[in-house]
Amino acid sequence: MMMIRMKTSKKTILIYLSLPFLFGECALCADDEITLEVTETTIEAVPYNHPPKVERRIESLNVMKLSRYAYLLRRNHMVMLSYAPTSKKGISRALKKWQAYAENAAYNNFIAPELVLAVIEVESGAVVDAVSKVGAQGLMQLMPATQNELNVKDPFDPNENIQAGSSYLAMLLNRYNGDLELALAAYNAGMGNVDKYKGIPPFEETQNFVKKVITRYRALQQNH
């Protein structure tokens, strides 16, 4: 014969974790130190003439608090870049939706709105929920590390994404003394690679990116 005692309590715990979230071919990995409240039940079996056996288990845990990126799990409409519009009319219609945001962001960062639109077109095809294979997100394809530097809360908010991307682009232009090619190369491949190779890195993707953006930038300037 034995007696069972149960005790339920709420506790606050501190967790430090590295948690990957997968979306198709891309992955986000968040290193977070978070505090959250859990409900814990202690079950104690107390037999006669024997030491008690105690089992502890977590009854409830809000997993959405485990990472600052966990909210992305709620999104069911991620779009891989391969699904972006490819026709000129399709892209033109998509760009018009974000033109006001681009103009405002360009004004705030002292750069040309046509340049912002060109980057949006080449980076994401103007798809607000675009996600690349390496985890770049949104219209201007911001990487999670860049988002953290720029205090981006939601990379899929078009206004926030464009403001942050434009700010980052303006910073790169300032760093490279207005050299558009180097700024765009750093936007695509990172400042470290541009500095390492003392110019546009010998990466086909980066070289094509620079050419495409500049071509679209000039075309958009001529249309205005």
ROSENU-694364 format. One record per residue (C-alpha): x, y, z; residue number from 1. Coordinates in steps of 0.1 Angstrom, whole numbers, always signed. Each point is the difference from the previous one (the first is absolute). Layout:
N
X, Y, Z, NUM
...
% end
This chain:
224
+0, +0, +0, 1
+13, +34, -8, 2
-10, +37, -1, 3
+2, +22, -31, 4
+7, +37, +5, 5
-3, +25, -29, 6
+12, +36, +1, 7
-5, +25, -29, 8
+20, +32, -1, 9
+9, +27, -25, 10
+37, +7, -5, 11
+20, +25, -20, 12
+29, -16, -18, 13
+29, +14, -21, 14
+8, -17, -33, 15
+29, +6, -23, 16
-4, -19, -33, 17
+9, -2, -36, 18
-32, -9, -18, 19
-3, -6, -38, 20
-32, +6, -18, 21
-3, -15, -35, 22
-20, +15, -29, 23
+5, -21, -31, 24
+36, +4, -9, 25
+8, +28, +24, 26
+8, -1, +36, 27
+0, +26, +28, 28
+20, -6, +30, 29
-6, +21, +31, 30
+23, +2, +30, 31
-23, +13, +27, 32
+2, +5, +38, 33
-36, +1, +11, 34
-20, -2, +32, 35
-34, -17, +0, 36
-25, -14, +25, 37
-8, -36, +1, 38
-24, -21, +21, 39
+17, -29, +17, 40
-16, -29, +18, 41
+18, -20, +26, 42
-13, -36, +5, 43
+12, -17, +32, 44
-7, -36, +8, 45
+6, -7, +36, 46
+0, -38, +8, 47
+3, -12, +36, 48
+36, -7, +12, 49
+15, +11, -34, 50
+15, +33, -12, 51
-25, +20, -21, 52
+2, +0, -38, 53
-5, +34, -15, 54
-9, +8, -36, 55
+0, +35, -14, 56
-15, +10, -33, 57
-8, +32, -18, 58
-37, +3, -6, 59
+0, +31, -22, 60
+25, +20, -20, 61
-5, +28, -24, 62
+23, -11, -28, 63
-7, +32, -19, 64
+21, +18, +25, 65
+31, -22, -6, 66
+14, +23, -26, 67
-5, +35, -15, 68
-5, -18, -33, 69
-26, -24, +12, 70
-28, +22, -13, 71
+10, -10, -35, 72
-14, -35, +7, 73
-34, +16, -2, 74
+5, +12, -35, 75
-13, -24, -26, 76
+6, +20, -31, 77
+38, +1, -4, 78
+10, +4, -36, 79
+33, -13, -14, 80
+18, +23, -24, 81
-6, -25, -29, 82
-37, +9, +2, 83
+6, +37, -5, 84
-16, +16, -31, 85
+23, -1, -31, 86
-19, +20, -26, 87
+7, +37, -3, 88
-37, +8, +4, 89
-3, -22, +31, 90
+31, +16, +16, 91
-11, +35, -9, 92
-34, -6, +16, 93
+17, -14, +31, 94
+24, +29, +3, 95
-28, +26, -2, 96
-14, -14, +33, 97
+32, +9, +18, 98
+9, +32, -18, 99
-12, +24, +27, 100
+19, -20, +26, 101
+31, +1, -22, 102
-3, +38, -6, 103
-4, +7, +38, 104
+29, -23, +9, 105
+22, +16, -27, 106
-8, +35, +12, 107
+8, -10, +36, 108
+34, -14, -10, 109
+10, +25, -27, 110
+1, -26, -29, 111
-19, -3, -32, 112
-34, -17, +2, 113
+8, -17, -34, 114
+30, -17, +17, 115
-22, -13, +28, 116
-25, -14, -25, 117
+27, -15, -21, 118
+14, -19, +30, 119
-35, -11, +9, 120
-7, -13, -35, 121
+33, -19, -3, 122
+1, -13, +36, 123
-36, -13, +4, 124
-20, +7, -32, 125
-20, +24, +22, 126
-14, -29, +20, 127
-6, +11, +36, 128
+3, -35, +15, 129
+29, -12, -21, 130
+26, -22, +18, 131
+33, -11, -16, 132
+18, -33, +4, 133
+24, +15, +26, 134
-28, +17, +20, 135
+0, +36, -14, 136
-35, +14, +5, 137
-25, +24, -14, 138
+0, +25, -28, 139
+37, +11, +4, 140
+11, -35, +11, 141
+15, +9, +34, 142
+20, -27, +18, 143
-9, -6, +37, 144
+33, +14, +12, 145
-6, +32, -20, 146
-35, +2, +14, 147
+14, -2, +36, 148
+24, +28, -8, 149
-28, +22, -14, 150
-25, -10, +28, 151
-24, -14, -25, 152
-30, -15, +18, 153
-19, -15, -30, 154
+20, -5, -32, 155
-32, -7, -19, 156
-15, +34, +9, 157
+6, +18, -34, 158
+5, +34, +15, 159
+24, -12, +27, 160
+19, -22, -24, 161
+4, +28, -26, 162
+10, +25, +26, 163
+26, -23, +14, 164
+13, -11, -34, 165
+3, +36, -11, 166
+18, +10, +31, 167
+25, -29, -4, 168
+5, +9, -37, 169
+6, +37, +9, 170
+26, -11, +26, 171
+18, -21, -25, 172
+1, +29, -25, 173
+14, +22, +27, 174
+26, -27, +9, 175
+12, -3, -36, 176
+0, +37, -7, 177
-30, -1, -24, 178
+13, -29, -21, 179
-33, -17, -10, 180
+16, -32, -13, 181
+19, -6, +32, 182
-30, +9, +22, 183
-22, -25, -19, 184
+27, -26, +1, 185
+2, +4, +38, 186
-38, -1, +2, 187
+1, -34, -18, 188
+32, -16, +12, 189
+8, +19, +32, 190
+25, +27, +8, 191
+26, -25, +10, 192
+2, -15, -34, 193
+2, +34, -18, 194
+28, +11, +23, 195
+18, -34, -4, 196
+0, +2, -38, 197
+4, +38, -1, 198
-29, +2, -24, 199
-30, -21, -12, 200
+7, -35, +12, 201
+5, -27, -27, 202
-34, -16, +7, 203
-23, -4, -30, 204
-31, +6, +21, 205
+14, +33, +13, 206
+13, +12, -34, 207
-34, -8, -16, 208
-18, +18, +29, 209
+20, +32, -5, 210
-6, +0, -37, 211
-37, -7, +3, 212
-6, +27, +26, 213
+19, +27, -18, 214
-18, -9, -33, 215
-34, +2, +17, 216
+10, +31, +19, 217
+8, +18, -33, 218
-31, -12, -17, 219
-22, +12, +28, 220
+17, +34, +0, 221
-7, +3, -37, 222
-37, -8, +5, 223
-4, +28, +25, 224
% end
